[in-house]
Amino acid sequence: MEVFLIMPTSPEDRAKLSYELAKFHAEQALKMVQKLPWSTEQKLALIDAVVEHRKQDNNEKKQTTSKALK
């Protein structure tokens, strides 16, 4: 099977595609969490942990990038 993708060329269109993909991914993650046989408190704790983990990842990437630029 061959698949051809035509990617956006303008920065605005690339940003829009990135936003839409992130939105889709977030919606799918939410659906998965909602299906878990856990209490609401457990689901919220999971989401909080994921958000905190992503914040830490982003901070580490920023620090690595700023060190590389120096």
PyMOL Python script that loads the backbone (N, CA, C, O; Angstrom):
from pymol import cmd

cmd.read_pdbstr("""\
ATOM      1  N   MET A   1       0.839  -1.168   0.000  1.00  0.00           N
ATOM      2  CA  MET A   1       0.000   0.000   0.000  1.00  0.00           C
ATOM      3  C   MET A   1       0.886   1.234   0.000  1.00  0.00           C
ATOM      4  O   MET A   1       1.871   1.312   0.735  1.00  0.00           O
ATOM      5  N   GLU A   2       0.530   2.169  -0.813  1.00  0.00           N
ATOM      6  CA  GLU A   2       1.243   3.435  -0.860  1.00  0.00           C
ATOM      7  C   GLU A   2       0.332   4.532  -0.339  1.00  0.00           C
ATOM      8  O   GLU A   2      -0.863   4.561  -0.633  1.00  0.00           O
ATOM      9  N   VAL A   3       0.914   5.430   0.437  1.00  0.00           N
ATOM     10  CA  VAL A   3       0.162   6.547   0.986  1.00  0.00           C
ATOM     11  C   VAL A   3       0.895   7.828   0.618  1.00  0.00           C
ATOM     12  O   VAL A   3       2.104   7.946   0.820  1.00  0.00           O
ATOM     13  N   PHE A   4       0.159   8.773   0.081  1.00  0.00           N
ATOM     14  CA  PHE A   4       0.737  10.063  -0.282  1.00  0.00           C
ATOM     15  C   PHE A   4       0.146  11.134   0.617  1.00  0.00           C
ATOM     16  O   PHE A   4      -1.072  11.233   0.765  1.00  0.00           O
ATOM     17  N   LEU A   5       1.003  11.921   1.206  1.00  0.00           N
ATOM     18  CA  LEU A   5       0.563  13.028   2.044  1.00  0.00           C
ATOM     19  C   LEU A   5       0.993  14.339   1.401  1.00  0.00           C
ATOM     20  O   LEU A   5       2.120  14.481   0.925  1.00  0.00           O
ATOM     21  N   ILE A   6       0.095  15.263   1.399  1.00  0.00           N
ATOM     22  CA  ILE A   6       0.437  16.607   0.932  1.00  0.00           C
ATOM     23  C   ILE A   6       0.418  17.498   2.168  1.00  0.00           C
ATOM     24  O   ILE A   6      -0.637  17.809   2.720  1.00  0.00           O
ATOM     25  N   MET A   7       1.602  17.893   2.578  1.00  0.00           N
ATOM     26  CA  MET A   7       1.740  18.684   3.797  1.00  0.00           C
ATOM     27  C   MET A   7       1.587  20.162   3.478  1.00  0.00           C
ATOM     28  O   MET A   7       1.924  20.603   2.379  1.00  0.00           O
ATOM     29  N   PRO A   8       1.081  20.922   4.432  1.00  0.00           N
ATOM     30  CA  PRO A   8       0.941  22.370   4.217  1.00  0.00           C
ATOM     31  C   PRO A   8       2.312  23.023   4.052  1.00  0.00           C
ATOM     32  O   PRO A   8       3.304  22.594   4.642  1.00  0.00           O
ATOM     33  N   THR A   9       2.333  24.055   3.247  1.00  0.00           N
ATOM     34  CA  THR A   9       3.607  24.721   2.987  1.00  0.00           C
ATOM     35  C   THR A   9       3.758  26.044   3.728  1.00  0.00           C
ATOM     36  O   THR A   9       4.877  26.453   4.038  1.00  0.00           O
ATOM     37  N   SER A  10       2.657  26.709   4.012  1.00  0.00           N
ATOM     38  CA  SER A  10       2.771  28.003   4.693  1.00  0.00           C
ATOM     39  C   SER A  10       2.871  27.799   6.206  1.00  0.00           C
ATOM     40  O   SER A  10       2.319  26.834   6.734  1.00  0.00           O
ATOM     41  N   PRO A  11       3.562  28.686   6.899  1.00  0.00           N
ATOM     42  CA  PRO A  11       3.676  28.575   8.356  1.00  0.00           C
ATOM     43  C   PRO A  11       2.306  28.589   9.048  1.00  0.00           C
ATOM     44  O   PRO A  11       2.098  27.891  10.041  1.00  0.00           O
ATOM     45  N   GLU A  12       1.383  29.386   8.515  1.00  0.00           N
ATOM     46  CA  GLU A  12       0.048  29.454   9.122  1.00  0.00           C
ATOM     47  C   GLU A  12      -0.680  28.118   9.009  1.00  0.00           C
ATOM     48  O   GLU A  12      -1.309  27.660   9.963  1.00  0.00           O
ATOM     49  N   ASP A  13      -0.589  27.499   7.834  1.00  0.00           N
ATOM     50  CA  ASP A  13      -1.253  26.212   7.631  1.00  0.00           C
ATOM     51  C   ASP A  13      -0.595  25.109   8.450  1.00  0.00           C
ATOM     52  O   ASP A  13      -1.279  24.219   8.957  1.00  0.00           O
ATOM     53  N   ARG A  14       0.740  25.163   8.584  1.00  0.00           N
ATOM     54  CA  ARG A  14       1.432  24.176   9.427  1.00  0.00           C
ATOM     55  C   ARG A  14       1.013  24.327  10.879  1.00  0.00           C
ATOM     56  O   ARG A  14       0.827  23.334  11.582  1.00  0.00           O
ATOM     57  N   ALA A  15       0.862  25.568  11.328  1.00  0.00           N
ATOM     58  CA  ALA A  15       0.429  25.814  12.703  1.00  0.00           C
ATOM     59  C   ALA A  15      -0.999  25.313  12.915  1.00  0.00           C
ATOM     60  O   ALA A  15      -1.312  24.736  13.957  1.00  0.00           O
ATOM     61  N   LYS A  16      -1.850  25.532  11.936  1.00  0.00           N
ATOM     62  CA  LYS A  16      -3.232  25.063  12.036  1.00  0.00           C
ATOM     63  C   LYS A  16      -3.281  23.538  12.083  1.00  0.00           C
ATOM     64  O   LYS A  16      -4.023  22.971  12.886  1.00  0.00           O
ATOM     65  N   LEU A  17      -2.514  22.875  11.246  1.00  0.00           N
ATOM     66  CA  LEU A  17      -2.453  21.411  11.250  1.00  0.00           C
ATOM     67  C   LEU A  17      -1.944  20.905  12.597  1.00  0.00           C
ATOM     68  O   LEU A  17      -2.494  19.957  13.157  1.00  0.00           O
ATOM     69  N   SER A  18      -0.908  21.532  13.106  1.00  0.00           N
ATOM     70  CA  SER A  18      -0.357  21.144  14.404  1.00  0.00           C
ATOM     71  C   SER A  18      -1.400  21.281  15.504  1.00  0.00           C
ATOM     72  O   SER A  18      -1.534  20.402  16.354  1.00  0.00           O
ATOM     73  N   TYR A  19      -2.131  22.378  15.484  1.00  0.00           N
ATOM     74  CA  TYR A  19      -3.191  22.612  16.472  1.00  0.00           C
ATOM     75  C   TYR A  19      -4.279  21.545  16.370  1.00  0.00           C
ATOM     76  O   TYR A  19      -4.704  20.987  17.382  1.00  0.00           O
ATOM     77  N   GLU A  20      -4.724  21.266  15.155  1.00  0.00           N
ATOM     78  CA  GLU A  20      -5.789  20.284  14.959  1.00  0.00           C
ATOM     79  C   GLU A  20      -5.346  18.883  15.371  1.00  0.00           C
ATOM     80  O   GLU A  20      -6.136  18.129  15.938  1.00  0.00           O
ATOM     81  N   LEU A  21      -4.093  18.528  15.094  1.00  0.00           N
ATOM     82  CA  LEU A  21      -3.582  17.225  15.512  1.00  0.00           C
ATOM     83  C   LEU A  21      -3.491  17.128  17.033  1.00  0.00           C
ATOM     84  O   LEU A  21      -3.827  16.094  17.612  1.00  0.00           O
ATOM     85  N   ALA A  22      -3.044  18.188  17.673  1.00  0.00           N
ATOM     86  CA  ALA A  22      -2.974  18.201  19.136  1.00  0.00           C
ATOM     87  C   ALA A  22      -4.363  18.101  19.746  1.00  0.00           C
ATOM     88  O   ALA A  22      -4.562  17.402  20.740  1.00  0.00           O
ATOM     89  N   LYS A  23      -5.315  18.795  19.157  1.00  0.00           N
ATOM     90  CA  LYS A  23      -6.699  18.745  19.624  1.00  0.00           C
ATOM     91  C   LYS A  23      -7.255  17.330  19.495  1.00  0.00           C
ATOM     92  O   LYS A  23      -7.883  16.822  20.424  1.00  0.00           O
ATOM     93  N   PHE A  24      -7.028  16.695  18.349  1.00  0.00           N
ATOM     94  CA  PHE A  24      -7.490  15.323  18.124  1.00  0.00           C
ATOM     95  C   PHE A  24      -6.867  14.367  19.139  1.00  0.00           C
ATOM     96  O   PHE A  24      -7.556  13.526  19.717  1.00  0.00           O
ATOM     97  N   HIS A  25      -5.569  14.501  19.348  1.00  0.00           N
ATOM     98  CA  HIS A  25      -4.868  13.645  20.296  1.00  0.00           C
ATOM     99  C   HIS A  25      -5.429  13.821  21.705  1.00  0.00           C
ATOM    100  O   HIS A  25      -5.630  12.838  22.419  1.00  0.00           O
ATOM    101  N   ALA A  26      -5.680  15.044  22.101  1.00  0.00           N
ATOM    102  CA  ALA A  26      -6.232  15.317  23.436  1.00  0.00           C
ATOM    103  C   ALA A  26      -7.630  14.717  23.578  1.00  0.00           C
ATOM    104  O   ALA A  26      -7.968  14.164  24.625  1.00  0.00           O
ATOM    105  N   GLU A  27      -8.438  14.825  22.528  1.00  0.00           N
ATOM    106  CA  GLU A  27      -9.786  14.251  22.582  1.00  0.00           C
ATOM    107  C   GLU A  27      -9.737  12.734  22.719  1.00  0.00           C
ATOM    108  O   GLU A  27     -10.527  12.151  23.462  1.00  0.00           O
ATOM    109  N   GLN A  28      -8.811  12.091  22.005  1.00  0.00           N
ATOM    110  CA  GLN A  28      -8.688  10.637  22.094  1.00  0.00           C
ATOM    111  C   GLN A  28      -8.194  10.211  23.477  1.00  0.00           C
ATOM    112  O   GLN A  28      -8.663   9.213  24.025  1.00  0.00           O
ATOM    113  N   ALA A  29      -7.257  10.960  24.035  1.00  0.00           N
ATOM    114  CA  ALA A  29      -6.770  10.653  25.381  1.00  0.00           C
ATOM    115  C   ALA A  29      -7.897  10.800  26.399  1.00  0.00           C
ATOM    116  O   ALA A  29      -8.024   9.978  27.307  1.00  0.00           O
ATOM    117  N   LEU A  30      -8.709  11.833  26.257  1.00  0.00           N
ATOM    118  CA  LEU A  30      -9.829  12.045  27.157  1.00  0.00           C
ATOM    119  C   LEU A  30     -10.819  10.889  27.076  1.00  0.00           C
ATOM    120  O   LEU A  30     -11.308  10.417  28.102  1.00  0.00           O
ATOM    121  N   LYS A  31     -11.113  10.436  25.872  1.00  0.00           N
ATOM    122  CA  LYS A  31     -12.021   9.301  25.706  1.00  0.00           C
ATOM    123  C   LYS A  31     -11.482   8.050  26.400  1.00  0.00           C
ATOM    124  O   LYS A  31     -12.231   7.301  27.027  1.00  0.00           O
ATOM    125  N   MET A  32     -10.172   7.839  26.276  1.00  0.00           N
ATOM    126  CA  MET A  32      -9.567   6.672  26.921  1.00  0.00           C
ATOM    127  C   MET A  32      -9.672   6.770  28.440  1.00  0.00           C
ATOM    128  O   MET A  32      -9.968   5.781  29.111  1.00  0.00           O
ATOM    129  N   VAL A  33      -9.432   7.944  28.972  1.00  0.00           N
ATOM    130  CA  VAL A  33      -9.517   8.140  30.421  1.00  0.00           C
ATOM    131  C   VAL A  33     -10.952   7.953  30.891  1.00  0.00           C
ATOM    132  O   VAL A  33     -11.189   7.339  31.932  1.00  0.00           O
ATOM    133  N   GLN A  34     -11.908   8.475  30.136  1.00  0.00           N
ATOM    134  CA  GLN A  34     -13.310   8.350  30.521  1.00  0.00           C
ATOM    135  C   GLN A  34     -13.767   6.897  30.559  1.00  0.00           C
ATOM    136  O   GLN A  34     -14.663   6.555  31.331  1.00  0.00           O
ATOM    137  N   LYS A  35     -13.171   6.045  29.746  1.00  0.00           N
ATOM    138  CA  LYS A  35     -13.547   4.635  29.695  1.00  0.00           C
ATOM    139  C   LYS A  35     -12.944   3.811  30.832  1.00  0.00           C
ATOM    140  O   LYS A  35     -13.371   2.682  31.074  1.00  0.00           O
ATOM    141  N   LEU A  36     -11.963   4.364  31.525  1.00  0.00           N
ATOM    142  CA  LEU A  36     -11.327   3.615  32.613  1.00  0.00           C
ATOM    143  C   LEU A  36     -12.336   3.321  33.723  1.00  0.00           C
ATOM    144  O   LEU A  36     -13.169   4.170  34.042  1.00  0.00           O
ATOM    145  N   PRO A  37     -12.268   2.129  34.311  1.00  0.00           N
ATOM    146  CA  PRO A  37     -13.204   1.775  35.389  1.00  0.00           C
ATOM    147  C   PRO A  37     -12.737   2.321  36.741  1.00  0.00           C
ATOM    148  O   PRO A  37     -12.716   1.597  37.736  1.00  0.00           O
ATOM    149  N   TRP A  38     -12.367   3.589  36.765  1.00  0.00           N
ATOM    150  CA  TRP A  38     -11.839   4.224  37.971  1.00  0.00           C
ATOM    151  C   TRP A  38     -12.820   5.270  38.465  1.00  0.00           C
ATOM    152  O   TRP A  38     -13.740   5.677  37.756  1.00  0.00           O
ATOM    153  N   SER A  39     -12.599   5.691  39.695  1.00  0.00           N
ATOM    154  CA  SER A  39     -13.406   6.784  40.246  1.00  0.00           C
ATOM    155  C   SER A  39     -12.989   8.101  39.587  1.00  0.00           C
ATOM    156  O   SER A  39     -11.924   8.198  38.977  1.00  0.00           O
ATOM    157  N   THR A  40     -13.839   9.096  39.724  1.00  0.00           N
ATOM    158  CA  THR A  40     -13.531  10.417  39.175  1.00  0.00           C
ATOM    159  C   THR A  40     -12.245  10.965  39.785  1.00  0.00           C
ATOM    160  O   THR A  40     -11.434  11.574  39.089  1.00  0.00           O
ATOM    161  N   GLU A  41     -12.062  10.749  41.074  1.00  0.00           N
ATOM    162  CA  GLU A  41     -10.853  11.234  41.750  1.00  0.00           C
ATOM    163  C   GLU A  41      -9.598  10.587  41.156  1.00  0.00           C
ATOM    164  O   GLU A  41      -8.585  11.259  40.963  1.00  0.00           O
ATOM    165  N   GLN A  42      -9.665   9.284  40.867  1.00  0.00           N
ATOM    166  CA  GLN A  42      -8.511   8.597  40.288  1.00  0.00           C
ATOM    167  C   GLN A  42      -8.214   9.115  38.875  1.00  0.00           C
ATOM    168  O   GLN A  42      -7.056   9.291  38.496  1.00  0.00           O
ATOM    169  N   LYS A  43      -9.267   9.352  38.117  1.00  0.00           N
ATOM    170  CA  LYS A  43      -9.082   9.868  36.758  1.00  0.00           C
ATOM    171  C   LYS A  43      -8.464  11.265  36.799  1.00  0.00           C
ATOM    172  O   LYS A  43      -7.570  11.577  36.011  1.00  0.00           O
ATOM    173  N   LEU A  44      -8.942  12.100  37.716  1.00  0.00           N
ATOM    174  CA  LEU A  44      -8.384  13.453  37.845  1.00  0.00           C
ATOM    175  C   LEU A  44      -6.926  13.402  38.293  1.00  0.00           C
ATOM    176  O   LEU A  44      -6.103  14.197  37.839  1.00  0.00           O
ATOM    177  N   ALA A  45      -6.613  12.470  39.179  1.00  0.00           N
ATOM    178  CA  ALA A  45      -5.227  12.325  39.625  1.00  0.00           C
ATOM    179  C   ALA A  45      -4.339  11.913  38.455  1.00  0.00           C
ATOM    180  O   ALA A  45      -3.212  12.393  38.333  1.00  0.00           O
ATOM    181  N   LEU A  46      -4.830  11.040  37.608  1.00  0.00           N
ATOM    182  CA  LEU A  46      -4.067  10.633  36.426  1.00  0.00           C
ATOM    183  C   LEU A  46      -3.821  11.819  35.507  1.00  0.00           C
ATOM    184  O   LEU A  46      -2.698  12.034  35.051  1.00  0.00           O
ATOM    185  N   ILE A  47      -4.862  12.583  35.237  1.00  0.00           N
ATOM    186  CA  ILE A  47      -4.721  13.750  34.357  1.00  0.00           C
ATOM    187  C   ILE A  47      -3.755  14.764  34.964  1.00  0.00           C
ATOM    188  O   ILE A  47      -2.921  15.324  34.253  1.00  0.00           O
ATOM    189  N   ASP A  48      -3.857  15.004  36.258  1.00  0.00           N
ATOM    190  CA  ASP A  48      -2.927  15.925  36.926  1.00  0.00           C
ATOM    191  C   ASP A  48      -1.490  15.441  36.795  1.00  0.00           C
ATOM    192  O   ASP A  48      -0.582  16.237  36.554  1.00  0.00           O
ATOM    193  N   ALA A  49      -1.284  14.136  36.953  1.00  0.00           N
ATOM    194  CA  ALA A  49       0.068  13.573  36.851  1.00  0.00           C
ATOM    195  C   ALA A  49       0.613  13.734  35.432  1.00  0.00           C
ATOM    196  O   ALA A  49       1.789  14.048  35.248  1.00  0.00           O
ATOM    197  N   VAL A  50      -0.235  13.522  34.437  1.00  0.00           N
ATOM    198  CA  VAL A  50       0.203  13.671  33.046  1.00  0.00           C
ATOM    199  C   VAL A  50       0.569  15.127  32.761  1.00  0.00           C
ATOM    200  O   VAL A  50       1.596  15.397  32.140  1.00  0.00           O
ATOM    201  N   VAL A  51      -0.255  16.052  33.205  1.00  0.00           N
ATOM    202  CA  VAL A  51       0.017  17.480  32.984  1.00  0.00           C
ATOM    203  C   VAL A  51       1.333  17.867  33.665  1.00  0.00           C
ATOM    204  O   VAL A  51       2.158  18.560  33.069  1.00  0.00           O
ATOM    205  N   GLU A  52       1.530  17.432  34.886  1.00  0.00           N
ATOM    206  CA  GLU A  52       2.777  17.752  35.607  1.00  0.00           C
ATOM    207  C   GLU A  52       3.987  17.162  34.890  1.00  0.00           C
ATOM    208  O   GLU A  52       5.025  17.814  34.774  1.00  0.00           O
ATOM    209  N   HIS A  53       3.853  15.934  34.412  1.00  0.00           N
ATOM    210  CA  HIS A  53       4.945  15.286  33.688  1.00  0.00           C
ATOM    211  C   HIS A  53       5.291  16.071  32.417  1.00  0.00           C
ATOM    212  O   HIS A  53       6.467  16.270  32.114  1.00  0.00           O
ATOM    213  N   ARG A  54       4.275  16.514  31.679  1.00  0.00           N
ATOM    214  CA  ARG A  54       4.514  17.279  30.459  1.00  0.00           C
ATOM    215  C   ARG A  54       5.184  18.621  30.773  1.00  0.00           C
ATOM    216  O   ARG A  54       6.054  19.070  30.027  1.00  0.00           O
ATOM    217  N   LYS A  55       4.781  19.254  31.868  1.00  0.00           N
ATOM    218  CA  LYS A  55       5.415  20.517  32.258  1.00  0.00           C
ATOM    219  C   LYS A  55       6.890  20.306  32.536  1.00  0.00           C
ATOM    220  O   LYS A  55       7.725  21.108  32.118  1.00  0.00           O
ATOM    221  N   GLN A  56       7.217  19.227  33.243  1.00  0.00           N
ATOM    222  CA  GLN A  56       8.614  18.927  33.546  1.00  0.00           C
ATOM    223  C   GLN A  56       9.391  18.651  32.266  1.00  0.00           C
ATOM    224  O   GLN A  56      10.515  19.126  32.107  1.00  0.00           O
ATOM    225  N   ASP A  57       8.798  17.884  31.349  1.00  0.00           N
ATOM    226  CA  ASP A  57       9.455  17.610  30.065  1.00  0.00           C
ATOM    227  C   ASP A  57       9.735  18.901  29.307  1.00  0.00           C
ATOM    228  O   ASP A  57      10.824  19.094  28.766  1.00  0.00           O
ATOM    229  N   ASN A  58       8.739  19.782  29.275  1.00  0.00           N
ATOM    230  CA  ASN A  58       8.902  21.040  28.550  1.00  0.00           C
ATOM    231  C   ASN A  58       9.983  21.902  29.185  1.00  0.00           C
ATOM    232  O   ASN A  58      10.774  22.525  28.475  1.00  0.00           O
ATOM    233  N   ASN A  59      10.027  21.946  30.522  1.00  0.00           N
ATOM    234  CA  ASN A  59      11.062  22.727  31.202  1.00  0.00           C
ATOM    235  C   ASN A  59      12.444  22.164  30.919  1.00  0.00           C
ATOM    236  O   ASN A  59      13.387  22.926  30.704  1.00  0.00           O
ATOM    237  N   GLU A  60      12.582  20.843  30.914  1.00  0.00           N
ATOM    238  CA  GLU A  60      13.873  20.222  30.625  1.00  0.00           C
ATOM    239  C   GLU A  60      14.304  20.518  29.192  1.00  0.00           C
ATOM    240  O   GLU A  60      15.478  20.787  28.939  1.00  0.00           O
ATOM    241  N   LYS A  61      13.364  20.470  28.258  1.00  0.00           N
ATOM    242  CA  LYS A  61      13.691  20.754  26.863  1.00  0.00           C
ATOM    243  C   LYS A  61      14.111  22.200  26.688  1.00  0.00           C
ATOM    244  O   LYS A  61      15.033  22.485  25.925  1.00  0.00           O
ATOM    245  N   LYS A  62      13.450  23.119  27.382  1.00  0.00           N
ATOM    246  CA  LYS A  62      13.813  24.533  27.300  1.00  0.00           C
ATOM    247  C   LYS A  62      15.221  24.747  27.839  1.00  0.00           C
ATOM    248  O   LYS A  62      16.008  25.488  27.251  1.00  0.00           O
ATOM    249  N   GLN A  63      15.540  24.096  28.962  1.00  0.00           N
ATOM    250  CA  GLN A  63      16.868  24.249  29.554  1.00  0.00           C
ATOM    251  C   GLN A  63      17.935  23.674  28.629  1.00  0.00           C
ATOM    252  O   GLN A  63      18.999  24.271  28.469  1.00  0.00           O
ATOM    253  N   THR A  64      17.662  22.526  28.023  1.00  0.00           N
ATOM    254  CA  THR A  64      18.610  21.903  27.098  1.00  0.00           C
ATOM    255  C   THR A  64      18.813  22.786  25.872  1.00  0.00           C
ATOM    256  O   THR A  64      19.939  22.954  25.404  1.00  0.00           O
ATOM    257  N   THR A  65      17.736  23.345  25.359  1.00  0.00           N
ATOM    258  CA  THR A  65      17.824  24.206  24.190  1.00  0.00           C
ATOM    259  C   THR A  65      18.591  25.474  24.503  1.00  0.00           C
ATOM    260  O   THR A  65      19.427  25.906  23.709  1.00  0.00           O
ATOM    261  N   SER A  66      18.315  26.081  25.657  1.00  0.00           N
ATOM    262  CA  SER A  66      19.009  27.326  25.999  1.00  0.00           C
ATOM    263  C   SER A  66      20.498  27.078  26.230  1.00  0.00           C
ATOM    264  O   SER A  66      21.318  27.934  25.899  1.00  0.00           O
ATOM    265  N   LYS A  67      20.862  25.925  26.793  1.00  0.00           N
ATOM    266  CA  LYS A  67      22.271  25.590  26.974  1.00  0.00           C
ATOM    267  C   LYS A  67      22.949  25.376  25.632  1.00  0.00           C
ATOM    268  O   LYS A  67      24.101  25.770  25.448  1.00  0.00           O
ATOM    269  N   ALA A  68      22.245  24.754  24.692  1.00  0.00           N
ATOM    270  CA  ALA A  68      22.816  24.498  23.376  1.00  0.00           C
ATOM    271  C   ALA A  68      23.019  25.777  22.595  1.00  0.00           C
ATOM    272  O   ALA A  68      23.925  25.856  21.765  1.00  0.00           O
ATOM    273  N   LEU A  69      22.195  26.780  22.843  1.00  0.00           N
ATOM    274  CA  LEU A  69      22.308  28.039  22.123  1.00  0.00           C
ATOM    275  C   LEU A  69      23.432  28.933  22.666  1.00  0.00           C
ATOM    276  O   LEU A  69      23.865  29.865  21.988  1.00  0.00           O
ATOM    277  N   LYS A  70      23.894  28.655  23.865  1.00  0.00           N
ATOM    278  CA  LYS A  70      24.951  29.501  24.460  1.00  0.00           C
ATOM    279  C   LYS A  70      26.292  29.195  23.902  1.00  0.00           C
ATOM    280  O   LYS A  70      27.280  29.815  24.296  1.00  0.00           O
TER     281      LYS A  70
END
""", "prot")
cmd.dss("prot")
cmd.show_as("cartoon", "prot")
cmd.util.cbc("prot")
cmd.orient("prot")
